[in-house]
Amino acid sequence: MAKKFAALRAQMSPEARAHAQEKANAMLAEMPLHELRQARGLSQKMLAEVLHVQQPSIAKIEKRTDMYISTLRSHIEAMGGELEVIAKFPDGVVKISNFADLGKPAAA
């Protein structure tokens, strides 16, 4: 007979639970677009409606390994998020600001 996960977790040491939580957090912090969409509770069809495109376009975007930043930004924003471009170096992290105003009207 299968055991409930809560019962199995209760048998784990505090160190093992903390380690499992760290691994789960790491997995949630990094995922492909299709998993992110699913984690947000959205179907391809729902996202397509928000972006005013056909569902196959969403499937195609999710399979791409290379795309315009503006395409990725609109995809992320349609899911309710905000895209930031970050460069990581051995001596620190830098947010790239060139893309902050993409798609926003220019100030007069």
Secondary structure, DSSP 4 states (H G I P E B T S, - for coil): -PPPHHHHHHHS-HHHHHHHHHHHHHHHHS--HHHHHHHTT--HHHHHHHHTS-HHHHHHHHH-SS--HHHHHHHHHHTT----EEEEETTEEEEE-TTTTTTSPPP-
